[in-house]
Amino acid sequence: MRSIWNGAISFGLVSIPIKLVNATENHSISFRQIHKEDGGRIRYRKVCELEEREVSSAEIGKAYEDSDGSMIPITDEDLASLPLPTAKTIEIVAFVPAASIDPLQMDASYYLSANGVPAAKPYTLLREALKRSEKVAIAKYALRGRERLGMLRVVDDVIAMHGLLWPDEIRAPEGVAPEAPVSVRDAELDLADALMDTLGSVDLKTLHDDYREAVEELIAAKASGGAVAEKGPAERGGGKVLDLMSALESSVRAAKESRGDDEEAQVTQLPQRKQAAKKTQPAKKSTTKKAAAKKTTGAKKTSATKKTTEAKKTSQARNRRSSA
């Protein structure tokens, strides 16, 4: 990997010559601007506003624009003469627990490579000290014309440095959280926990950029003159969530199905459903009362029938006696 900066790590009185290399790379597909009518490239030219002519890079300097619009020229010599102790040094100022670094401060990432054989011993010493202490080093360094803050940590057998934003560059999250008071029930938290457990963990190496792959396929198809397969937009959940509990239940089931889990999702019963069940109980009582009423009516009819039959038999017996 090509180094982008050469200098040294200042570790107390120990100096470690190092080379700085980029730890990340950008795989995004870039496009050029063209004239739609004929496909000609659209280019931007640097023109001096006073002379109205294009100027070369060698003729271009830098300046600070004052509040009144006037330009104050600043040369590279002016900047080089400033007292900047970190111009060629990564100066370690403290060692702190990694958890004390706010992820919001994270910026670009670099690998620090030992520059030469003599640097191997102090480089290894710092690396092993970081490992044993389970801490990270906070350092100051200068890159691309400004002083920056960095964090050194161990990745495998290499010391990596993450650029950090200065604390005053982090905005306070004012006015971002919901202003209206919201209460969350335990049942909703239980379902959210169940969804988190079902989704589980993921190996980040298995994730990839689906959109970039689709763009590459589109470019390849156009370059070969073949037909471009039309694909509809990916189906995504969206819209207003009217029933949060139902959405969580469905999410748990969907997550289990996608992972091939045959077990049914453990779903907490909703309080509303319990209330609905209570409301249906009076209906059962009413049904029972009707059944009891039917039994009573049937019993009364049976008793009346028996009495009528007995009366008929008594009357017939009396008639027989009188005729005799």
Buried (B, 14 or more C-beta within 10 A) or exposed (E): EEBEBEBBBBBEEEBBBBBBBBBEEEEEEEEEEEEEEEEEEEEEEEEEEEEEEEEEEEEEEEEEEEEEEEEEEEEEEEBEEEEBEBBEBBBBEEEEEEEEBEEEBEEBBBBBBBBEEEBEEBBBEBBEBBEEEEBBBBBBBBBEEEBBBBBBBBEEEBBBBBBBBEEEEEEEEEEEEEEEEEEEEEBBEBBBEBBEEBBEEEEEEEEEEEEEEEBEEBEEEEEEEEEEEEEEEEEEEEEEEEEEBEBBBBBBBBBBEEEEEEEEBEBBEBEEEEEEEEEEEEEEEEEEEEEEEEEEEEEEEEEEEEEEEEEEEEEEEEEEEEEE
